[in-house]
Amino acid sequence: MGGAGVSEQAVTEPAPAVPGPGSGPEGAFPFRQFIVKMHGRCNLACTYCYLYEGPDSGWRDRPAAASAAVLERTATRIAEHAARHALRDLALVLHGGEPLLAGAGPLAAVAGRVRELVPPGCQVHATVQTNGTLLTEERLAVLAEAGVRVGISLDGGTAAHNRRRVDHAGRPSWPAAARGARLAAERFPQAYAGVLTVVDPTLDPVETYESLLGLRPPALDLLLPHGNWSAPPPGRTGVRYGDWLCAVFDRWWAAGRREVRVRLFEECVALLLGLPAATEALGLAPFDAVVVETDGSIEQVDSLKSAYPGAARTGLDVFRHTFDEALRHPGVAARQAGAASLADQCRACPLLRVCGGGHYAHRYRAGHGFRNPSVYCADLQRFIRHVSSRLAAAANGATAGDSSATGPSATGPAAADAVSGGGASIRPVGNGSARAGTVSAPGGVS
């Protein structure tokens, strides 16, 4: 429901597999992503930050850093949940604020402790999501040695792109962040998870994308700014955001090789092919992420805080409650209900299985809750139909033996392999199509 798999609070890879039938209470799907707030403050003051500049100021009442007791109890609860649901893998996201304010050693220690406690056979994919300014060779070495991968948040690959990412004195963060990103790429590529970027439609899309390629990220996450019907995103006119994504997609698709893994693009292609996908922005798979705050509170993901004060709150904490109890929370249940929780307009839409209603936080309207189409509905339709048309052209070109029409070719996005490699027949999504993502292939995918 625009809320499956990998949370967009971090770049994580590999992502845990999309779950099968729910094993949680009353058939709920267990959590597979555990976002642990290591530090509740940030050394930057980005002008658009929804967490510190948005409607929810709950962070002011919490400890700056998670205590040893909170971290130990959190590790125990994660292991308990993994054992209860026989999880084969899980994602541990060390988050903030700026998590490196807690120090690289404590981050490594938490990852190590969770790995110690989870059942044998459960693999822990640990990631820290940072603004990059505090990365040094020593800190990266500590994290790499501990098997903690590093995701970096940037708005582009130049100083001009990152003009809104400043410190509390108004000084640019770019010089330090660029040093950190390049250090990760050059000296610790095995620990470099990738870059997370918030779309700014005032920037040239292709220039922005190509500048990010210069930082050599193995993966790139493109996120729409958090906004909703009551607090619209900046500059939302027509399908400005959709056009921006389409321009970057075309540049990525036409490269002839996979320059970087762009999660939004690859997941959209997969969904159009009828394959499972794991992203918070698209699809109908149940959401499976949970947050532990610095005081031990169990919350829903931070993006909900862009809607109204207390939107992410559950009233639970790791000292008195299990994660199974969090699965029973009405907010979590709504995000695991698939199409049943969507607006009538969404359920009747031919793009339903691909769009999934869009990001949950983007549906909010004061007085009406979250049962609305996304504030980016038109942009998502523009983007998904555009990707569908490119996919159909690639399939038709492959069938006709025209290798120049296959986009990223058989070595590109995983879903492109299915297009060019098995005689797949794909109908582009349009106003008259019966259903999005219709694929007829020898394997029977439909």
VEXGUZA-574457 format. One line per 3 residues: number of its first residue (from 1); their letters; for each residue x, z, y of N, C-alpha, C. Coordinates in steps of 0.001 Angstrom, whole numbers. Each point is the difference from the previous one (the first is absolute). Layout:
NUM = A = X:Z:Y:X:Z:Y:X:Z:Y  ...;
END
This chain:
1 = MGG = 838:0:-1193:-838:0:1193:866:0:1233  867:-998:70:934:-12:1089:798:1281:-11  244:533:-1164:659:1289:-44:547:312:-1365;
4 = AGV = 603:-939:-636:532:232:-1325:1488:213:52  498:500:-1104:1425:-45:-249:856:608:1073  908:-793:550:1047:526:854:-527:361:1378;
7 = SEQ = 240:1227:407:-390:408:1338:870:-682:1027  -600:-347:1124:756:-660:1045:708:997:911  126:1224:-425:814:936:742:1472:-196:-314;
10 = AVT = 318:-840:-934:1401:-163:-377:207:-1297:-740  1263:-483:26:416:-1102:-854:394:600:-1329  -709:-334:-1058:328:533:-1320:114:-1118:-1002;
13 = EPA = 1066:39:-805:175:-984:-1064:940:591:-1042  -282:-181:-1279:-1209:-632:-504:-1205:902:137  -1147:-602:189:-1215:786:128:-524:369:-1366;
16 = PAV = -617:1162:-116:-653:326:-1253:-1063:-1035:-343  -223:-207:-1248:-976:-991:-436:-1396:396:436  -838:-1012:245:-1395:272:308:-629:690:-1192;
19 = PGP = -687:1116:194:-479:793:-1122:-1115:-666:-768  -127:446:-1241:-1113:-434:-823:-1166:941:198  -836:203:-1002:-1156:876:142:402:1391:469;
22 = GSG = -826:575:867:323:1293:576:92:1095:-1041  1030:832:156:157:1136:-903:-197:1318:725  -297:-68:1294:-180:1211:786:-1394:575:-175;
25 = PEG = -327:1034:794:-1317:619:-97:-1100:-1003:283  -1016:28:-863:-1139:-904:131:446:-1464:64  1075:-337:-707:445:-1384:-55:795:-454:1197;
28 = AFP = 401:910:885:806:-375:1153:1357:-522:-459  607:-826:825:1321:-540:-306:1053:977:509  956:364:-821:992:990:426:866:-513:1147;
31 = FRQ = 552:922:753:947:-355:1041:1289:-489:-651  583:-1031:576:1284:-502:-471:1023:-78:1129  -450:302:1209:904:19:1150:-127:1341:699;
34 = FIV = 1119:659:139:25:1334:603:876:-58:1244  -641:98:1159:688:-104:1285:251:1412:495  1252:394:34:376:1375:331:607:28:1397;
37 = KMH = -618:753:891:498:119:1374:1178:980:20  1181:-536:43:1199:831:33:200:626:1376  -358:-748:1040:131:491:1366:-1171:-518:819;
40 = GRC = -584:883:795:-1206:-357:734:223:-454:1419  1259:-156:416:303:-450:1344:816:-1286:-80  112:-690:1125:726:-1257:38:961:-1:1184;
43 = NLA = 1152:-624:-179:968:-108:1097:-299:-1176:914  -1039:-795:-349:-436:-1082:864:-1378:299:578  -351:-749:1038:-1322:128:634:-553:-1404:205;
46 = CTY = -238:-709:-1104:-498:-1369:71:-1333:-11:745  -151:-917:921:-1154:27:895:-1321:-248:-712  41:-608:-1176:-1231:-341:-717:-280:921:-1181;
49 = CYL = 776:1064:-159:-96:824:-1209:-1362:685:-109  -738:-335:-1053:-1322:594:-187:82:1451:-445  1130:392:-602:116:1352:-531:197:1022:1116;
52 = YEG = 875:-316:943:304:958:1065:-705:-307:1312  -469:-1218:174:-698:-379:1232:-1492:-243:-229  -452:131:-1249:-1387:-294:-337:-922:1192:155;
55 = PDS = -1237:-106:-509:-1012:1032:222:222:1296:-765  780:-35:-1093:193:1195:-821:1322:672:365  -91:1201:558:1206:731:411:314:1156:-943;
58 = GWR = -491:-87:-1237:203:1076:-961:1461:297:-291  884:-983:221:1424:193:-263:579:1127:851  -591:247:1162:523:1033:907:-110:1397:-612;
61 = DRP = -937:193:-900:-251:1326:-568:730:224:-1322  792:-963:-423:695:116:-1285:1486:269:211  653:564:-1015:1449:212:93:732:-1315:220;
64 = AAA = 1115:73:709:787:-1212:248:519:-592:-1307  406:858:-932:550:-477:-1263:-671:720:-1166  -54:-670:-1132:-560:614:-1201:962:1063:-518;
67 = SAA = -535:1141:-378:830:1087:-521:381:-260:-1448  977:766:-479:399:-111:-1406:-1169:314:-922  -831:968:410:-1144:373:-835:-1010:-1143:-96;
70 = VLE = -254:-668:1125:-931:-1131:-1:540:-1122:-884  1277:-301:125:582:-1099:-766:31:300:-1495  312:1238:-361:8:364:-1412:-1403:-74:-589;
73 = RTA = -979:508:733:-1373:-33:-503:-518:-1435:-90  394:-821:966:-405:-1406:-28:578:-708:-1218  1279:235:-280:625:-611:-1173:-710:430:-1277;
76 = TRI = -376:1267:-69:-710:513:-1172:-1363:-666:-152  -712:-133:1116:-1328:-633:-45:97:-1480:-391  1028:-697:492:171:-1404:-369:237:-113:-1504;
79 = AEH = 882:844:-516:292:-24:-1440:-1238:344:-812  -774:955:471:-1242:390:-668:-960:-1181:-75  -122:-735:1095:-898:-1156:46:508:-1107:-922;
82 = AAR = 1313:-212:14:581:-1030:-860:-235:320:-1470  130:1269:-368:-227:399:-1392:-1471:-109:-364  -860:449:887:-1440:-8:-266:-513:-1413:-267;
85 = HAL = 584:-989:696:-501:-1364:-113:966:-942:-718  1026:572:-616:968:-789:-780:528:-1184:803  396:261:1247:509:-1065:858:1360:-470:-504;
88 = RDL = 156:-1300:-88:1283:-572:-414:947:-163:1185  -567:-116:1195:825:-64:1190:-811:460:1201  694:387:1045:-650:413:1235:950:-269:1157;
91 = ALV = -579:-110:1183:790:-200:1215:49:1308:780  1206:405:372:214:1176:836:525:-505:1336  -799:164:1057:377:-483:1328:324:1196:883;
94 = LHG = 1252:99:420:455:1084:871:-174:-472:1434  -879:702:728:-543:-567:1240:112:992:1141  -509:-411:1158:-21:833:1197:-1196:-367:849;
97 = GEP = 151:185:1320:1194:156:796:1168:-852:-431  1161:516:329:1252:-617:-432:611:877:-1075  -94:-417:-1273:423:862:-1100:1481:362:28;
100 = LLA = 845:-857:585:1424:309:21:338:1161:934  -959:448:805:210:1230:765:139:1197:-933  -500:-136:-1227:139:1070:-998:1365:-38:-677;
103 = GAG = 744:-1111:169:1297:-151:-639:-93:-806:-1277  1042:-770:-282:6:-825:-1209:54:847:-1265  730:1122:56:110:865:-1179:-1332:521:-489;
106 = PLA = -824:580:899:-1312:460:-434:-903:-1117:-538  115:-1196:563:-793:-1114:-523:409:-308:-1435  1308:-59:-223:497:-261:-1350:-406:1109:-958;
109 = AVA = 20:1237:494:-340:1132:-868:-1458:-52:-444  -902:-377:909:-1416:-87:-363:-211:-1074:-1063  632:-1160:197:-135:-1062:-997:531:469:-1354;
112 = GRV = 1132:681:31:564:510:-1251:-886:1019:-672  -599:881:792:-867:1034:-568:-1258:-598:-632  -591:-989:645:-1177:-646:-588:377:-669:-1314;
115 = REL = 1146:-653:-28:441:-652:-1242:256:1016:-1107  483:1167:362:221:1052:-993:-1302:468:-633  -1058:67:810:-1235:637:-433:-998:-941:-669;
118 = VPP = 43:-1295:328:-994:-901:-596:258:-131:-1502  -1021:-361:-759:171:-131:-1454:1010:-1077:-358  626:107:-1154:898:-1057:-469:-743:-1334:-51;
121 = GCQ = 675:-1047:411:-621:-1323:-15:-708:-365:1280  -105:920:949:-616:-298:1296:1108:-324:1001  -7:-1213:503:1028:-435:936:-446:267:1432;
124 = VHA = 869:595:798:-300:334:1396:732:-988:908  -764:-797:758:560:-937:965:12:697:1361  1153:464:419:98:784:1238:450:-875:1159;
127 = TVQ = -692:155:1139:305:-752:1207:-90:929:1197  867:-229:988:-138:676:1283:-325:-1069:1040  -995:266:842:-374:-942:1054:497:552:1329;
130 = TNG = 927:-718:651:691:499:1173:-18:-1025:1128  201:474:1228:128:-934:1111:1414:-570:94  883:463:-860:1329:-578:-114:1052:536:945;
133 = TLL = -414:731:1031:960:412:1025:977:1058:-489  -357:752:-1024:853:1084:-487:776:-387:-1258  -84:-1250:-392:728:-440:-1193:1492:-101:294;
136 = TEE = 785:617:-846:1455:-104:57:494:-338:-1394  1272:-349:-104:551:-312:-1308:-80:1211:-926  274:1180:543:-48:1201:-821:-1413:277:-502;
139 = RLA = -983:-108:871:-1386:265:-412:-494:-1038:-991  334:-1249:234:-403:-1038:-940:652:203:-1363  1238:461:0:677:256:-1274:-700:1103:-781;
142 = VLA = -420:1056:708:-714:1101:-650:-1312:-500:-609  -736:-786:759:-1291:-499:-481:183:-980:-1155  968:-896:128:241:-974:-1066:408:700:-1292;
145 = EAG = 852:1000:102:444:741:-1176:-1173:695:-679  -977:432:796:-1171:699:-537:-1100:-946:-453  220:-1312:122:-1025:-950:-407:-1190:-32:937;
148 = VRV = 244:258:1275:-1054:-59:1022:214:-1260:836  -955:-897:-32:108:-1240:765:-488:216:1427  463:-852:908:-219:194:1430:-815:-1151:579;
151 = GIS = -1191:320:520:-807:-954:750:142:295:1477  84:-1051:815:250:160:1433:-1149:-609:787  -483:728:998:-1082:-471:862:581:-625:1261;
154 = LDG = -296:-1285:224:470:-741:1173:-1095:-972:423  46:-436:1257:-1006:-947:476:526:-1424:63  1226:-202:-419:620:-1312:15:1494:182:-107;
157 = GTA = 720:-1112:67:1441:60:-190:810:-144:1266  -600:258:1176:735:-46:1255:-391:1196:864  795:244:1035:-307:1096:928:-1335:-235:695;
160 = AHN = -283:-1252:375:-1252:-311:709:-1214:296:-867  98:-285:-1297:-1127:265:-899:-308:1491:-103  1005:836:177:-138:1441:-197:-79:775:1310;
163 = RRR = -453:-653:1049:-32:639:1318:-934:1208:53  -980:51:-888:-940:1140:6:490:1151:-864  1106:-190:-685:564:1047:-853:1132:687:769;
166 = VDH = -367:1052:705:937:712:869:66:1472:-403  1048:687:480:79:1432:-280:-772:779:1064  71:1320:-61:-819:822:892:470:-55:1450;
169 = AGR = 1175:-552:228:488:-196:1359:-225:-1435:473  -684:-787:-811:-292:-1377:360:1119:-976:-295  1040:449:-709:1124:-872:-312:-300:-841:-1243;
172 = PSW = 509:-1222:-53:-299:-883:-1143:609:528:-1290  -746:-149:-1072:481:434:-1317:715:-1120:-741  -112:-1224:482:490:-1153:-733:1479:67:-380;
175 = PAA = 917:339:905:1414:-5:-416:267:861:-1238  -547:1214:-24:229:886:-1147:-745:-496:-1232  -1235:-473:180:-785:-485:-1141:637:-1245:-609;
178 = ARG = 499:-891:840:643:-1221:-499:1258:342:-784  771:961:502:1187:428:-747:-382:542:-1368  -1058:806:-41:-446:566:-1266:-460:-1060:-981;
181 = ARL = -773:-970:486:-505:-1053:-882:1138:-858:-538  941:-334:856:1121:-840:-444:903:761:-964  147:1280:236:798:818:-905:-642:39:-1389;
184 = AAE = -1303:162:-38:-710:1:-1283:164:-1333:-714  -143:-1103:744:86:-1325:-610:1412:-310:-488  992:413:756:1377:-387:-319:677:931:-1004;
187 = RFP = -245:1295:131:746:961:-808:-810:593:-1147  -1329:42:140:-835:641:-1016:-1222:-864:-349  238:-1262:-351:-1146:-884:-280:-883:501:-1136;
190 = QAY = 582:736:-951:-792:509:-1120:-999:1064:446  239:606:1164:-891:1046:509:-880:-487:1145  102:-1268:347:-737:-565:1138:-1342:-509:-506;
193 = AGV = -1082:684:364:-1328:-386:-480:-608:-1127:820  296:-28:1316:-564:-1050:830:-422:503:1352  -751:-843:717:-412:283:1377:-1511:-45:116;
196 = LTV = -547:943:726:-1430:70:299:-176:-338:1477  -855:-986:299:-173:-496:1364:-1477:-46:376  -328:545:1155:-1357:-83:543:-120:-1293:795;
199 = VDP = -1019:-796:-295:-196:-1294:649:-265:189:1494  745:-727:811:-223:-38:1451:-315:-1444:363  -1265:-326:282:-368:-1403:228:563:-573:1294;
202 = TLD = 606:845:852:631:-526:1215:1380:-581:-290  537:275:-1192:1300:-524:-381:-159:-1296:-778  970:-881:123:-26:-1242:-759:102:329:-1491;
205 = PVE = -958:-428:-820:-14:420:-1406:1201:-482:-803  358:-1265:138:1108:-535:-788:1327:586:470  166:147:1294:1228:609:519:132:1432:-507;
208 = TYE = -1104:731:10:28:1381:-479:398:48:-1469  -639:-847:-808:302:-38:-1431:1461:-352:-249  476:-1022:664:1378:-438:-236:1004:1032:485;
211 = SLL = -339:731:1059:903:1059:459:85:1120:-1031  -1095:280:-669:3:1025:-1043:811:-459:-1208  -26:-1286:-301:824:-516:-1096:1474:288:248;
214 = GLR = 391:46:1277:1382:281:339:451:1388:-412  -953:908:-232:322:1351:-471:65:70:-1524  -229:-1110:-657:105:-144:-1452:-828:1004:-797;
217 = PPA = -1262:195:370:-819:922:-806:-411:-652:-1315  -2:751:-1097:-498:-560:-1257:-1514:-155:-2  -674:759:846:-1464:-66:97:-397:218:1449;
220 = LDL = -1142:-567:359:-514:113:1364:-1496:292:-65  -400:1050:682:-1420:329:120:-464:-309:1416  -1030:-829:118:-600:-310:1301:-1331:732:91;
223 = LLP = -100:912:953:-1193:833:128:-759:-335:1274  -1307:-60:-103:-830:-128:1195:-53:1352:708  54:20:1337:-61:1279:714:-1288:748:-327;
226 = HGN = 100:1300:-104:-1208:764:-300:-937:16:1201  -1228:-424:-266:-1054:-25:994:-1319:-61:-735  -1089:153:714:-1318:-31:-625:-1018:-479:1017;
229 = WSA = -1280:16:-375:-1037:-517:894:-160:844:1254  310:1276:-80:-130:869:1167:1276:65:836  1110:-322:-602:1289:-53:702:715:-1269:-464;
232 = PPP = -409:-1159:547:515:-1281:-490:1515:-123:157  617:-772:-889:1447:-223:104:333:-776:1265  1226:113:478:379:-670:1249:-54:-1520:-117;
235 = GRT = -521:-629:1025:22:-1455:65:-833:-706:-1031  -1039:655:-497:-822:-634:-1041:-1004:-961:644  380:-1259:42:-875:-1063:491:14:-1127:-1007;
238 = GVR = -1166:-515:-347:-76:-1066:-984:603:436:-1323  875:-832:-537:694:333:-1257:1510:15:263  376:653:1063:1396:19:437:934:563:-1077;
241 = YGD = -428:1082:-640:822:595:-1058:22:-893:-1239  -1131:-595:-329:-49:-911:-1130:901:-1211:217  -22:-552:1189:856:-1143:311:1477:372:-136;
244 = WLC = 345:1204:448:1392:473:-75:445:65:-1454  -832:596:-852:340:101:-1425:107:-1375:-655  -886:-919:381:33:-1352:-576:1298:-716:356;
247 = AVF = 457:173:1241:1235:-651:427:1196:521:-797  51:1319:-222:1097:563:-785:-118:-429:-1454  -1226:-11:-521:-187:-429:-1391:526:-1413:-205;
250 = DRW = -326:-911:912:445:-1385:-153:1520:-91:6  635:779:864:1469:-6:39:580:530:-1310  -610:1065:-525:443:612:-1258:-253:-934:-1182;
253 = WAA = -1185:-595:-24:-425:-850:-1112:824:-1284:-67  380:-538:1162:702:-1284:47:1497:135:-228  500:1199:-188:1447:203:-110:591:-653:-1246;
256 = GRR = -831:-192:-1033:502:-609:-1224:660:986:-942  162:1230:451:565:1064:-826:-504:1323:557  126:1041:-782:-468:1309:457:1093:651:853;
259 = EVR = -137:-120:1325:964:603:910:-144:1524:26  -1233:442:-126:-296:1425:12:-1373:184:-632  -195:1125:-613:-1308:321:-568:-886:544:1119;
262 = VRL = -1040:-741:360:-962:455:1008:-1241:461:-746  -203:1307:-56:-1023:556:-880:-1394:-530:312  -372:-50:1275:-1334:-462:366:-239:-1411:-514;
265 = FEE = 1001:-869:130:-160:-1387:-425:-91:-103:-1520  888:675:-680:17:-109:-1458:-1243:624:-623  -478:1075:584:-1214:624:-538:-1217:-873:265;
268 = CVA = -41:-661:1152:-1123:-902:293:-17:-1164:-985  1177:-579:-263:88:-1086:-973:-456:476:-1380  477:1183:-394:-379:528:-1310:-1511:187:-104;
271 = LLL = -600:572:1018:-1445:228:-22:-771:-1319:-44  476:-1000:725:-657:-1305:-40:84:-630:-1396  1037:373:-749:146:-493:-1365:-736:855:-1020;
274 = GLP = -691:1042:483:-718:869:-917:883:1008:-685  1206:229:520:946:936:-596:-116:1359:674  456:1069:-642:-47:1316:642:994:70:1143;
277 = AAT = -315:812:982:873:173:1152:-42:1448:433  991:399:781:117:1406:391:418:109:1452  -960:-58:895:275:178:1415:-1187:675:650;
280 = EAL = 273:782:1032:-1065:728:669:-861:-919:854  489:-1201:313:-675:-877:951:-986:-959:-640  142:-276:-1300:-825:-1008:-657:-448:487:-1373;
283 = GLA = -1024:-649:-540:-404:226:-1379:-951:1162:-198  -493:114:-1225:-1021:995:-339:481:1101:-935  1273:-17:-372:492:1029:-918:-63:1374:675;
286 = PFD = -204:1052:-765:-153:1341:582:1280:511:651  -165:681:1108:1139:553:730:568:1185:-771  1335:145:34:600:1032:-848:1129:772:688;
289 = AVV = -73:149:1329:1042:722:743:-548:1303:564  869:1005:82:-375:1296:557:1195:530:789  -293:801:1024:1028:517:906:92:1513:-126;
292 = VET = 1219:521:49:220:1438:133:685:242:1335  -651:767:869:533:286:1334:1069:1086:-65  666:237:1135:1103:962:19:-440:1424:-316;
295 = DGS = -1279:317:197:-496:1342:-331:-587:83:-1398  87:-1098:-764:-541:-25:-1354:-1421:-500:-94  -613:-348:1132:-1358:-548:-32:-14:-1333:-744;
298 = IEQ = -1028:-189:-816:-207:-1274:-685:-940:-829:868  436:-1177:386:-813:-829:884:-88:-1427:-530  -945:-740:580:-45:-1434:-216:1072:-648:895;
301 = VDS = 169:-1310:-117:1112:-652:686:-147:50:1520  1156:-67:680:60:177:1444:-815:-1011:782  -167:-1207:-515:-699:-1038:763:-1401:439:422;
304 = LKS = -630:889:-775:-1331:480:360:16:788:1301  1162:553:347:94:779:1239:-159:-863:1238  70:-1319:-171:-238:-900:1129:-1480:-117:322;
307 = AYP = -868:506:-887:-1453:-113:197:-548:1155:841  224:1226:-455:-514:1169:734:727:1245:-501  -1:1072:767:693:1222:-417:-568:543:-1307;
310 = GAA = 876:321:-929:-423:586:-1262:-428:-983:-1052  114:-1312:265:-484:-1001:-963:749:53:-1323  1268:420:18:792:37:-1230:-74:1341:-708;
313 = RTG = -625:976:613:9:1362:-532:-851:119:-1264  467:827:-953:-775:280:-1217:-345:1485:-143  716:872:708:-202:1438:-161:724:583:-1198;
316 = LDV = 839:-804:-654:714:433:-1193:1485:196:317  704:725:-864:1443:142:142:636:174:-1372  1315:-244:-62:687:0:-1294:125:1392:-610;
319 = FRH = -168:1046:788:120:1353:-542:-1248:433:-765  -1155:-472:451:-1265:450:-603:-750:-1086:-761  422:-1261:149:-790:-1099:-564:890:-1010:-710;
322 = TFD = -584:-646:-994:682:-1073:-720:-321:-1343:650  756:-1006:-375:-308:-1336:507:-1278:-543:-623  -368:498:-1184:-1290:-397:-566:-1152:446:892;
325 = EAL = 150:1162:612:-1040:453:933:-85:-928:1202  1135:-532:444:-25:-956:1103:-706:-1289:-387  99:-379:-1285:-704:-1199:-455:-1506:125:157;
328 = RHP = -500:1231:-3:-1451:214:123:-472:-14:1452  920:-31:942:-393:17:1410:-823:-1253:321  -1084:126:756:-858:-1162:287:753:-1168:640;
331 = GVA = 972:297:864:753:-1068:630:831:-787:-991  603:702:-948:782:-665:-1042:-927:-784:-926  -1108:604:-365:-962:-673:-882:-506:-1302:626;
334 = ARQ = -241:20:1313:-487:-1205:673:1031:-1120:-79  1293:359:65:1044:-1016:-30:283:-487:-1413  -593:661:-998:162:-440:-1383:-1265:-650:-555;
337 = AGA = -983:-216:860:-1299:-486:-461:-118:-1520:-6  1063:-703:425:-42:-1446:-1:-1061:-558:930  -650:-1072:-432:-967:-686:851:-1205:862:341;
340 = ASL = -285:1007:-810:-1179:838:244:68:732:1334  1203:221:514:127:742:1255:55:-907:1222  -92:-1318:-205:149:-936:1104:-1327:-302:678;
343 = ADQ = 96:-529:1206:-1182:-425:747:-672:-1170:-720  -1308:-140:207:-744:-1104:-626:638:-1348:334  434:-156:1241:610:-1253:432:1243:-319:-828;
346 = CRA = 783:1024:-324:1206:-202:-801:-338:-362:-1439  -995:694:-565:-351:-256:-1398:-571:-1400:-199  -557:-581:1048:-570:-1349:-103:1017:-1088:337;
349 = CPL = 1189:395:404:1001:-969:467:714:-660:-1170  245:-1309:40:705:-676:-1089:1471:425:-116  525:653:1029:1394:457:-31:143:1426:-513;
352 = LRV = -1072:586:-485:-29:1415:-345:1166:424:-886  231:-704:-1093:988:455:-972:1433:-93:522  204:-825:1007:1328:-115:590:142:947:1186;
355 = CGG = -931:-52:907:53:838:1201:-237:1471:-328  -1011:263:-826:-319:1374:-365:-504:842:1154  -426:-640:1082:-472:747:1161:1102:342:977;
358 = GHY = 1243:-372:-336:1112:308:899:405:1460:-70  955:369:821:513:1369:41:-1132:975:355  -78:1087:-747:-1098:957:167:-94:529:1432;
361 = AHR = 1138:359:594:-20:581:1349:-519:-983:1036  134:-1282:-261:-402:-1014:973:-1509:-253:-3  -723:657:-888:-1458:-200:-82:-783:1014:836;
364 = YRA = 669:996:489:-713:1125:629:-722:-415:1287  -1209:550:159:-750:-103:1255:-650:1357:258  246:567:1158:-543:1312:331:-1509:17:-188;
367 = GHG = -487:1007:-718:-1426:136:-261:-465:-747:-1226  855:-863:-565:-383:-796:-1164:990:135:-1146  1075:744:191:964:214:-1071:805:-1238:-330;
370 = FRN = 334:-137:-1289:893:-1067:-452:-723:-1125:-738  -1310:78:-93:-738:-1031:-749:-304:-1195:922  1047:-649:443:-81:-1145:897:1061:-1013:-418;
373 = PSV = -164:-1259:395:1106:-937:-203:1215:440:815  1156:-508:-345:1205:295:755:-96:-549:1411  610:718:941:83:-517:1365:809:-1296:17;
376 = YCA = 786:-237:-1048:779:-1226:-150:-692:-1009:-915  -1296:113:-185:-713:-854:-958:282:-1483:235  -141:-471:1237:218:-1420:287:1455:-398:-246;
379 = DLQ = 921:894:333:1418:-289:-222:318:-100:-1493  -581:913:-786:240:-27:-1439:-585:-1259:-636  -1194:-396:441:-577:-1240:-520:893:-1194:331;
382 = RFI = 469:-34:1233:897:-1098:403:1237:-29:-879  626:1146:-229:1228:68:-776:-237:-349:-1467  -1018:596:-619:-234:-223:-1428:-360:-1453:-272;
385 = RHV = -841:-594:831:-358:-1413:-207:1214:-906:195  859:368:922:1209:-793:225:915:62:-1221  222:1197:-541:833:146:-1192:-625:-759:-1168;
388 = SSR = -1309:92:-127:-691:-714:-1073:212:-1507:95  -45:-529:1208:193:-1444:166:1425:-403:-364  969:836:345:1394:-305:-357:192:87:-1515;
391 = LAA = -628:967:-611:99:174:-1446:-627:-1188:-725  -1147:-439:482:-673:-1146:-620:838:-1264:139  618:-184:1172:840:-1177:214:1209:30:-927;
394 = AAN = 576:1205:-204:1144:136:-894:-394:-332:-1435  -1165:481:-428:-464:-267:-1365:-282:-1477:-201  -624:-620:982:-301:-1418:-121:1272:-828:-5;
397 = GAT = 989:425:803:1271:-705:15:730:131:-1306  -61:1199:-597:668:218:-1284:-653:-831:-1093  -1327:-64:34:-722:-782:-1007:346:-1479:110;
400 = AGD = 219:-440:1249:304:-1405:226:1485:-305:-160  791:1048:-274:1433:-204:-170:758:-58:1299  -606:451:1096:652:-15:1315:632:1350:253;
403 = SSA = 1291:116:-280:664:1294:140:78:443:1440  -132:-921:957:107:389:1398:-1210:772:472  -1076:15:-776:-1230:657:429:-171:1383:-598;
406 = TGP = 1003:495:-720:-187:1258:-701:391:1223:809  229:-148:1308:318:1161:824:1295:625:-443  -9:1287:-354:1227:679:-380:476:-324:-1398;
409 = SAT = -624:-936:-659:392:-501:-1316:-172:1040:-1082  444:-330:-1183:-190:896:-1141:814:1265:116  947:31:934:794:1218:188:-479:796:1191;
412 = GPA = -1100:-416:624:-510:699:1160:-846:1182:-403  -1052:309:770:-858:1118:-359:-467:-105:-1446  -171:1146:-615:-352:19:-1422:-1234:-836:-284;
415 = AAD = -974:83:888:-1230:-745:-241:216:-1496:86  1031:-429:750:264:-1436:93:467:-544:-1340  602:852:-816:382:-430:-1340:-1234:-468:-767;
418 = AVS = -1078:753:126:-1226:-349:-714:-589:-1298:532  187:-232:1304:-540:-1220:587:739:-1221:-504  1338:89:6:780:-1189:-301:373:-120:-1471;
421 = GGG = -271:1056:-779:547:-12:-1345:-986:-146:-1134  -1295:-23:239:-877:-9:-1152:-1205:-894:134  37:-937:925:-1141:-874:161:-1193:720:594;
424 = ASI = 255:1014:800:-1096:760:591:-808:-876:938  -1274:256:33:-877:-715:914:-598:1002:969  271:-201:1283:-427:978:997:-866:-681:1038;
427 = RPV = -1151:566:273:-862:-516:1052:286:778:1284  261:-695:1112:229:728:1234:-1239:761:419  217:1133:640:-1118:801:481:-503:-609:1289;
430 = GNG = -1258:-271:68:-591:-552:1210:-1382:541:186  -663:-449:1041:-1334:520:294:-980:-284:-1123  261:-1076:-757:-966:-358:-1027:370:442:-1394;
433 = SAR = 1159:654:-152:401:356:-1361:-810:1169:-517  -187:35:-1286:-813:1044:-592:718:1326:-65  1341:-54:-161:719:1242:-221:1453:-194:381;
436 = AGT = 596:1019:570:1416:-76:339:846:160:-1247  1166:-666:20:991:242:-1037:-382:-540:-1364  -767:-1078:-72:-373:-553:-1289:1164:-760:-588;
439 = VSA = 460:382:-1167:1143:-640:-662:-405:-345:-1422  162:-1251:-366:-231:-419:-1379:1323:-432:-583  529:764:-938:1310:-279:-570:-64:92:-1498;
442 = PGG = 1011:-516:-712:6:46:-1467:-174:1414:-536  479:993:757:-106:1376:-478:-1368:605:197  -894:-715:624:-1360:494:160:-199:908:1200;
445 = VS = 944:9:931:-178:846:1199:-1098:-602:857  -908:842:444:-1082:-514:844:-430:1049:978;
END
